Each structure stands twice: as structure tokens, then as C-alpha cells.
Amino acid sequence: MEKRNELEEIMFPSDGSGVKPYEWMIRPTRQREWIDNKGIFLWLAFFFSEIGAGLYFVSLFYEYKAGLILGWLITLSLGGIIHVLYLGNPFRAWRMIMKPNTSELSRGIWIIGIFAALGFLQMVTSGGFNFVFNCIMGALCLLIISHGFATMNVIRALPAWSSTMVLPLSIISGVWIGQQILQFMFAVSGSAVLASGMEVWAEVFFFSYFLCVLLYGWGTYHSNEIGKESIMMQATGELSKITLIGVGGLGVVLPLILTLIMWGGDTNGALIFLRLASVFAGDLALRYIIMKSAVYTPLLNR
């Protein structure tokens, strides 16, 4: 009953500004459940789960246990706790784990559970870094990184989410930020050589991320009129300031300048931290506008 009342308030607020009962059938309507009000928790939960898994994934290549521990904690504590805040009553929410065959959300919960158990085992055992175990954990990390956007991607009525570039973008962004966190950890721990050696990968991930953002925007804009409306909302509509400052300025321009300054491995902790903070804020902004600008295709136009 509480959930129904909440949905009714979203659809039909008392001030009369809500969607009329028939309008969602004949005109584009923005989705609200996954970003407005309590839905903001889902935006944060997906983000922290994915960057934690990204840090864990990159740490596997360096066999760096501190990176594994921090990535594991970010994924399960920040990502998990915020997820619970969105799901609401845990005595009802547990039922989702019973539908892994039909629910992407349920599959994600199972994957995170397996990641939690195997990750703990890898961290506490002396021989945890072996090829087979690393491959298993790496695959689980990639599944967690893509889980949020994969859950969104199955909703075909929202062109801003069903784009073919959504999943590549999510994987690249998760690994990119995870790589930045690990590079900063090396810089502050005195491993300057490792931090400098990682700069070539920072360059690769940054330009891959930038390319994915461009391809996502171009593909969604040209997919259909509804996808075009979502991109216009991001570029010139109510989300334009977040797009310009958050995605353009913090997510692309400032990291590009800092990457060029450190080109060739001439790194230092302050610049690495500044780039990390910038891409952190920029990726949060990108995920926000993607979720906020998703518009349903009118039922009578499908």
C-alpha cells in the first residue's frame, strides 16, 4: 500500500503537475522511478558497486592486496548499503533473489554474493593470486561493473538506456575509475615507479572512455526521435548545465589537460588526485544525466 501511494504521488501529485492517465500513451514521458526521490539511491548504488569492482579488477593485475580489500569494501559496504536503502523493506526485498532466470536485478544480487564470498577467500589466503582464481574474480568484477547499466539496458522502451553503447561505456568507466584509484594508492604509498608505469593505461582508458561517451551520444541521438529527445535534454534542456560542467568540464576537459601534463609518465600524487576527483565527479554526472533523461517511447508510437 505504501509503495502504491508513493507511485500515485509521483504520477498524480496534488499540485496537478503529474502525467495525466492517458498522456504516457500518446507523448514521450520521462521515467522517474529510478532517479527521482528515493530513486537517487539506485544511481549511487550502481556507481559505488561498479567503481569498487573496477578497483578490485585492476588490482588483480598487480596482485595488490590493499586494492582488493578497498575495492571489496566499496562494492559491498557503500554499494550494498545504498542499494538496501533503495529496495526498502528487507523482509520483502529478499524475494528478488528467487528470480535469477527472469530478473537482471536478481542475477546481479547473486553475482555480488558470489563475489563477496570468493573475494573474502582470495584476500585471506596466501595463495589467492593464481591464474584460475584471478580469472574467476576478474569475470565477476566485469559482471558487477556492467550490472547497473545491464539492468537498465533491458528496458527497450527507453532508448537512452537500450543503446548498444551503454554496456561498453559502463565497463570502461568502471575500470577507468578503478585504475585511477589504484594509481593514486600507489602514489601515496611511495610506489612512484608503479604509479608512473600506470600512466600509459590511464591514457588508454581515458581516450576509450571519451570515445564511448561520444558513440553513446551519437548512437542514441540517431536511434529514433525519442532517443534524440533524450540527448537534446542533456545537451540543451534542463540537464545542459550538468552535462556541460559535470560531463564536459570535469569528466573530459580537465582529465584531458592533466593527462597531457603527465604524458609519458611524469606523474605526481597531487595531479593524480586532482584527475581522480575530476573523473569521479564527471562519471557521477554522466550516469545521472543518462538516468534522468530517459524518456519512454509512447505506447501508440511503438
C-alpha positions in Angstrom: 0.0 0.0 0.0 2.8 2.4 0.9 4.5 1.7 -2.5 1.3 2.3 -4.4 0.7 5.6 -2.6 4.2 6.7 -3.4 3.8 5.8 -7.1 0.4 7.7 -7.2 2.1 10.8 -5.7 4.8 10.6 -8.4 2.2 10.1 -11.3 -0.5 12.4 -9.9 0.9 14.9 -7.5 -1.5 17.1 -5.6 -0.4 20.2 -7.4 -1.7 18.8 -10.7 1.7 18.7 -12.4 1.8 15.0 -12.9 1.2 12.9 -16.0 -2.4 12.5 -17.0 -3.7 8.9 -17.2 -3.6 8.9 -21.0 -0.5 11.1 -21.7 2.0 8.3 -21.4 0.3 6.6 -24.3 0.5 9.5 -26.7 3.5 11.6 -25.8 7.1 10.9 -24.6 7.2 10.6 -20.8 10.4 10.8 -18.7 11.0 7.8 -16.3 11.1 8.9 -12.7 11.2 5.7 -10.6 14.9 5.1 -10.9 16.3 8.6 -10.3 13.7 10.9 -8.6 13.2 11.0 -4.9 14.2 7.6 -3.4 15.5 6.5 -6.8 18.6 8.6 -6.3 19.9 5.8 -4.1 19.9 3.5 -7.1 22.1 5.9 -9.0 24.6 6.0 -6.2 24.4 2.2 -5.5 25.2 1.3 -9.1 28.1 3.8 -9.2 29.9 2.7 -6.0 29.4 -1.0 -6.7 30.9 -0.5 -10.1 34.0 1.6 -9.1 34.7 -0.8 -6.3 34.6 -3.8 -8.7 36.7 -1.7 -11.1 39.4 -1.2 -8.4 39.3 -4.9 -7.5 39.7 -5.8 -11.2 42.7 -3.6 -11.8 44.3 -4.7 -8.5 44.3 -8.3 -9.7 46.8 -7.5 -12.4 49.2 -6.1 -9.8 48.4 -8.6 -7.2 47.9 -5.7 -4.8 46.0 -6.9 -1.8 45.3 -3.4 -0.4 43.5 -2.6 -3.6 41.5 -5.8 -3.4 40.4 -5.0 0.2 39.4 -1.5 -0.6 37.5 -2.5 -3.8 35.7 -5.3 -2.0 34.7 -2.9 0.8 33.5 -0.2 -1.6 31.4 -2.7 -3.5 29.8 -4.3 -0.6 29.5 -1.5 2.0 28.8 1.6 0.0 27.2 -0.1 -3.0 25.4 -2.7 -0.9 24.1 -0.4 1.9 22.9 2.2 -0.5 21.2 -0.5 -2.6 19.3 -1.6 0.5 18.1 2.0 1.1 16.5 1.9 -2.4 15.0 -1.5 -2.1 13.1 -0.6 1.1 11.8 -3.3 3.4 14.5 -6.1 3.5 11.8 -8.5 4.6 10.2 -8.2 1.2 13.2 -7.3 -1.0 14.9 -10.7 -0.4 12.3 -12.2 -2.7 14.2 -10.8 -5.7 17.0 -13.3 -5.3 14.5 -16.1 -6.1 14.2 -15.0 -9.8 17.6 -15.2 -11.4 16.2 -16.7 -14.6 14.0 -13.7 -15.3 15.4 -10.7 -13.4 18.6 -8.9 -14.2 18.4 -7.4 -10.7 18.2 -10.8 -9.2 21.2 -12.1 -11.2 23.2 -9.0 -10.0 22.4 -9.9 -6.4 23.7 -13.4 -6.9 26.8 -12.2 -8.6 27.6 -9.8 -5.8 27.0 -12.5 -3.3 29.4 -14.9 -5.0 31.9 -12.0 -5.4 31.7 -11.3 -1.7 32.4 -14.9 -0.7 35.2 -15.7 -3.2 36.7 -12.2 -2.8 37.0 -12.7 1.0 38.6 -16.1 0.4 41.1 -14.6 -2.0 42.1 -11.9 0.4 42.6 -14.2 3.4 44.5 -17.0 1.7 48.2 -16.7 1.0 47.9 -18.4 -2.4 44.9 -16.4 -3.6 46.7 -14.9 -6.5 46.7 -17.7 -9.1 45.6 -17.7 -12.7 42.3 -19.6 -12.3 41.2 -17.6 -9.2 42.2 -14.3 -10.9 40.2 -15.2 -14.0 37.1 -16.1 -11.9 37.3 -12.9 -9.9 38.0 -10.8 -12.9 34.9 -12.1 -14.7 32.8 -11.5 -11.6 34.2 -7.9 -11.4 33.2 -7.2 -15.0 29.7 -8.6 -14.4 29.3 -6.3 -11.4 30.7 -3.3 -13.3 28.1 -3.9 -16.1 25.3 -4.9 -13.8 23.7 -1.4 -13.3 23.6 -0.5 -16.9 22.7 -4.1 -17.9 19.6 -3.8 -15.7 18.7 -0.6 -17.4 19.6 -1.8 -20.9 16.9 -4.5 -20.9 14.2 -1.8 -20.8 13.7 -1.4 -24.6 11.0 1.3 -24.2 13.7 3.7 -23.0 16.1 4.4 -26.0 18.5 6.3 -23.7 19.1 3.1 -21.8 18.7 0.5 -24.6 21.6 1.9 -26.6 24.2 -0.7 -27.7 26.9 1.6 -26.2 25.5 1.5 -22.7 27.3 -1.7 -21.7 30.8 -0.9 -23.2 30.5 2.6 -21.6 29.8 1.1 -18.2 32.7 -1.3 -18.3 35.2 1.3 -19.5 34.0 3.8 -16.9 34.2 1.3 -14.0 37.7 0.1 -15.0 38.9 3.7 -15.7 37.9 5.0 -12.3 39.2 1.8 -10.6 42.6 2.3 -12.4 42.7 5.9 -11.2 42.0 4.9 -7.6 44.8 2.3 -7.7 47.3 4.7 -9.3 46.6 7.2 -6.5 47.1 4.5 -3.9 50.5 3.7 -5.4 51.4 7.4 -5.5 50.6 8.0 -1.8 52.2 4.7 -0.6 55.5 5.6 -2.1 55.4 3.3 -5.1 56.2 6.2 -7.5 57.6 3.8 -10.2 54.3 1.8 -10.3 52.2 5.0 -10.3 54.3 6.3 -13.2 54.1 3.0 -15.1 50.3 3.0 -14.8 50.1 6.3 -16.7 50.1 4.7 -20.1 47.0 2.7 -19.0 45.4 5.9 -17.7 45.8 7.4 -21.2 44.3 4.3 -22.9 41.3 4.2 -20.5 40.7 7.9 -20.7 40.5 8.1 -24.5 38.5 4.8 -24.6 36.1 6.4 -22.1 35.8 9.6 -24.2 35.2 7.6 -27.4 32.4 5.6 -25.7 30.7 8.8 -24.4 30.8 10.2 -28.0 29.5 7.0 -29.5 26.7 6.8 -26.9 25.6 10.3 -27.6 25.8 9.9 -31.4 24.1 6.5 -31.4 21.3 7.5 -29.1 20.6 10.7 -31.0 20.3 8.9 -34.3 18.4 5.9 -32.9 14.9 7.4 -33.1 13.0 10.6 -32.2 12.7 9.5 -28.5 16.4 8.9 -28.3 17.0 12.3 -29.9 14.8 13.9 -27.3 16.9 12.4 -24.5 20.1 13.7 -26.0 18.6 17.2 -26.6 17.5 17.2 -22.9 21.1 16.5 -21.9 22.7 19.0 -24.4 20.3 22.0 -24.4 17.5 21.2 -22.0 17.1 21.1 -18.2 20.2 18.9 -17.8 22.5 21.1 -20.0 24.4 22.7 -17.1 25.2 19.3 -15.6 26.3 18.0 -19.0 28.5 21.0 -19.7 30.1 21.4 -16.3 30.0 17.8 -14.9 30.5 15.6 -18.0 32.3 18.1 -20.3 34.4 20.0 -17.8 35.1 17.6 -15.0 34.7 14.3 -16.9 36.6 15.2 -20.1 38.3 18.5 -20.4 40.1 18.7 -17.0 41.2 15.0 -17.2 42.5 15.6 -20.7 44.6 18.6 -19.6 46.0 16.6 -16.6 46.7 13.6 -18.8 48.6 15.7 -21.3 50.6 17.3 -18.5 51.6 13.8 -17.2 52.1 12.4 -20.7 55.0 9.9 -20.8 54.8 9.0 -17.1 55.9 12.3 -15.5 53.4 11.9 -12.7 52.9 13.2 -9.1 50.4 12.5 -6.4 48.7 15.9 -6.5 47.9 15.7 -10.2 46.8 12.1 -9.9 44.5 13.0 -7.1 43.1 16.0 -9.0 42.4 13.8 -12.0 40.8 11.1 -9.8 38.5 13.7 -8.1 37.6 15.1 -11.5 36.7 11.8 -13.2 34.9 10.7 -10.1 32.6 13.7 -10.3 32.4 13.6 -14.1 31.3 10.0 -14.2 28.7 10.6 -11.5 27.3 13.4 -13.6 27.3 11.2 -16.7 25.4 8.4 -15.0 22.9 11.0 -13.6 22.1 12.6 -16.9 21.7 9.1 -18.6 19.3 8.0 -15.9 17.5 11.4 -15.7 17.0 11.9 -19.4 15.5 8.5 -20.2 12.2 9.0 -22.0 9.6 6.3 -22.6 8.5 5.7 -26.2 4.8 6.5 -26.3 2.7 3.3 -26.4 0.8 4.3 -29.5 4.0 5.0 -31.4 5.7 1.6 -30.8 
